[in-house]
Amino acid sequence: MLITVDKRGSINIPKTLRKELGIESGSYLNLEVEEGGAIVLQPVSVYPSIRLNKKGLAKLGEARKSGKGKLPEWMVGDIENAGTHPE
């Protein structure tokens, strides 16, 4: 499939291919350049995350015990999966 690069360096992925791969406006693609110069674009999913230090995790633990208030569903999932990262 032959495509062109515009003056801004952008390319257009044909509609049929976007539809087939589920690529929509705002989708993320991973770009890799293979040996020999081949360019590979791969659709990826990006999920937001929350990072807390030990002090933040302690406060989160206190909040969990209090059981007061109602948080949005997306935040409840993030809180349930919260952990520390050594870096």
Backbone bond lengths (Angstrom), bond angles and torsions (degrees), N, CA, C in turn:
res aa  C-N    CA-C-N  psi(-1)  N-CA   C-N-CA  omega(-1)  CA-C   N-CA-C  phi
1 M - - - 1.445 - - 1.527 107.19 -
2 L 1.300 116.59 124.84 1.456 122.01 -178.84 1.523 109.53 -97.43
3 I 1.339 115.96 126.63 1.461 121.41 175.77 1.521 107.91 -129.61
4 T 1.328 117.24 165.78 1.460 120.34 -179.78 1.528 110.23 -116.94
5 V 1.303 115.32 156.62 1.456 122.88 176.04 1.518 106.71 -99.85
6 D 1.351 117.98 128.20 1.466 119.69 -179.35 1.526 110.83 -82.90
7 K 1.336 117.39 179.38 1.467 121.83 -174.33 1.532 113.08 -64.56
8 R 1.359 117.55 -19.49 1.467 120.94 176.81 1.522 111.95 -88.85
9 G 1.304 117.72 -4.31 1.463 121.72 -178.41 1.510 112.61 90.29
10 S 1.330 117.15 8.62 1.464 121.49 -178.96 1.520 111.25 -87.62
11 I 1.325 114.99 154.80 1.461 121.28 173.21 1.520 108.34 -122.89
12 N 1.307 116.80 156.07 1.460 122.25 175.00 1.515 108.68 -110.10
13 I 1.343 115.20 127.31 1.462 120.39 175.54 1.525 106.33 -90.43
14 P 1.323 117.91 124.60 1.466 120.43 -177.80 1.533 112.79 -53.99
15 K 1.327 115.46 145.25 1.465 123.04 -176.32 1.526 112.14 -54.52
16 T 1.325 117.26 -43.34 1.471 119.85 -178.00 1.533 111.03 -61.59
17 L 1.318 116.39 -38.84 1.456 120.71 179.98 1.536 110.67 -72.03
18 R 1.345 117.10 -41.35 1.471 120.55 177.15 1.520 110.19 -59.57
19 K 1.338 116.40 -43.65 1.462 121.07 -179.40 1.526 110.28 -64.25
20 E 1.311 116.77 -44.46 1.464 121.92 -179.16 1.526 111.65 -61.33
21 L 1.337 116.94 -37.09 1.466 121.65 -177.10 1.530 113.59 -94.38
22 G 1.341 116.56 -3.74 1.462 119.74 -179.99 1.519 113.37 73.02
23 I 1.332 116.60 28.08 1.468 121.35 179.86 1.520 108.54 -90.00
24 E 1.341 115.79 123.25 1.463 121.96 179.15 1.513 109.25 -123.54
25 S 1.320 116.38 174.14 1.457 120.73 175.14 1.524 108.65 -57.60
26 G 1.313 117.38 129.53 1.462 121.72 -178.67 1.512 113.84 92.30
27 S 1.341 118.08 -5.56 1.469 120.78 177.84 1.520 109.67 -66.92
28 Y 1.321 115.64 153.86 1.459 121.48 176.92 1.524 109.70 -104.49
29 L 1.330 114.90 141.74 1.458 121.65 176.61 1.521 108.48 -127.46
30 N 1.326 116.66 139.43 1.454 121.75 173.93 1.528 107.38 -94.03
31 L 1.329 117.26 129.28 1.459 121.83 -179.39 1.525 108.90 -108.78
32 E 1.312 116.44 128.77 1.459 122.10 175.76 1.523 108.85 -129.61
33 V 1.310 115.51 144.11 1.455 121.13 174.54 1.526 106.85 -109.82
34 E 1.307 115.62 117.01 1.457 120.67 -178.52 1.521 110.46 -86.75
35 E 1.322 114.94 166.86 1.457 120.58 177.48 1.521 108.80 -57.57
36 G 1.285 117.47 133.30 1.453 121.69 -177.67 1.527 112.18 95.90
37 G 1.349 117.44 -5.91 1.457 120.76 174.75 1.516 115.97 95.43
38 A 1.326 119.20 3.13 1.465 120.50 178.19 1.524 109.49 -66.30
39 I 1.321 116.72 133.92 1.464 122.52 178.57 1.517 108.27 -101.75
40 V 1.335 116.44 126.86 1.462 122.11 -179.36 1.518 108.52 -117.79
41 L 1.337 116.56 123.72 1.464 122.49 174.25 1.513 107.71 -108.80
42 Q 1.333 116.09 131.15 1.456 120.19 -178.66 1.522 109.42 -132.36
43 P 1.355 118.71 126.13 1.467 120.51 177.15 1.529 110.55 -62.27
44 V 1.335 116.83 138.07 1.461 122.16 177.91 1.526 109.63 -134.36
45 S 1.314 116.27 156.84 1.458 121.91 174.95 1.521 108.33 -102.66
46 V 1.320 116.39 138.17 1.460 122.02 179.15 1.516 107.23 -119.37
47 Y 1.335 116.40 126.92 1.454 121.64 -179.44 1.528 109.12 -117.05
48 P 1.346 116.61 135.50 1.463 118.96 178.31 1.527 110.56 -68.40
49 S 1.314 116.46 150.77 1.458 120.01 177.35 1.526 109.38 -139.62
50 I 1.304 114.20 158.05 1.458 121.49 177.57 1.516 106.88 -116.89
51 R 1.342 116.61 132.30 1.456 120.45 178.17 1.518 108.61 -114.17
52 L 1.304 116.25 129.55 1.454 121.83 178.55 1.518 109.73 -123.78
53 N 1.345 115.88 143.83 1.456 119.05 173.09 1.528 107.92 -83.10
54 K 1.333 118.11 -177.20 1.470 120.96 -176.64 1.523 111.73 -61.64
55 K 1.327 117.13 -38.29 1.466 120.68 179.12 1.536 109.58 -64.03
56 G 1.318 116.82 -43.96 1.457 121.24 178.31 1.519 111.99 -63.55
57 L 1.338 117.03 -38.99 1.465 120.67 177.71 1.524 111.20 -66.09
58 A 1.339 116.83 -35.88 1.465 120.32 177.43 1.523 110.10 -63.71
59 K 1.338 116.40 -44.25 1.469 119.96 178.29 1.526 110.38 -63.84
60 L 1.309 116.01 -38.54 1.460 120.50 177.80 1.526 110.25 -62.14
61 G 1.335 116.57 -41.15 1.458 121.07 177.63 1.516 111.73 -61.18
62 E 1.336 116.42 -41.80 1.470 120.98 177.29 1.527 109.99 -62.45
63 A 1.314 116.28 -43.55 1.465 120.61 -179.07 1.526 110.74 -63.98
64 R 1.332 117.09 -39.43 1.463 120.36 178.79 1.524 110.73 -61.53
65 K 1.343 116.45 -40.36 1.463 121.01 -178.28 1.531 111.57 -68.66
66 S 1.337 116.92 -32.39 1.465 119.78 -176.52 1.523 111.76 -68.23
67 G 1.318 116.79 -32.79 1.454 120.91 178.12 1.513 114.60 65.67
68 K 1.316 118.18 15.32 1.461 121.15 -178.31 1.524 110.65 -96.57
69 G 1.325 116.22 147.58 1.463 121.26 175.09 1.521 111.20 83.91
70 K 1.326 114.94 162.51 1.465 121.71 179.31 1.520 107.92 -126.34
71 L 1.316 116.68 125.71 1.460 122.75 -179.06 1.521 109.90 -100.42
72 P 1.331 116.81 157.34 1.469 119.86 174.59 1.532 110.35 -61.55
73 E 1.311 116.60 149.25 1.471 121.62 -177.31 1.526 112.65 -55.19
74 W 1.337 117.94 -42.12 1.464 120.00 -177.68 1.527 110.15 -62.40
75 M 1.350 116.88 -35.80 1.454 120.20 -178.15 1.532 110.18 -74.48
76 V 1.321 117.03 -35.73 1.461 120.76 177.78 1.529 109.63 -58.67
77 G 1.337 116.61 -44.79 1.467 120.39 178.38 1.509 112.56 -62.41
78 D 1.337 116.73 -41.94 1.466 120.18 178.80 1.521 111.07 -64.97
79 I 1.328 116.90 -40.86 1.461 120.82 -179.32 1.525 110.63 -65.14
80 E 1.315 117.18 -42.83 1.460 120.52 -179.47 1.522 111.86 -62.92
81 N 1.327 116.91 -27.76 1.467 120.98 -178.03 1.527 113.41 -101.16
82 A 1.344 116.89 8.74 1.474 120.74 -176.41 1.528 110.03 -68.79
83 G 1.311 115.20 144.20 1.452 121.89 176.72 1.510 110.05 -158.96
84 T 1.289 117.43 176.91 1.467 120.13 179.05 1.514 109.85 -98.81
85 H 1.308 114.78 151.14 1.454 122.59 177.68 1.525 106.37 -120.06
86 P 1.319 119.45 131.99 1.462 120.85 -174.48 1.518 114.97 -61.67
87 E 1.318 118.50 -17.64 1.473 120.02 -179.61 1.472 108.01 -92.14
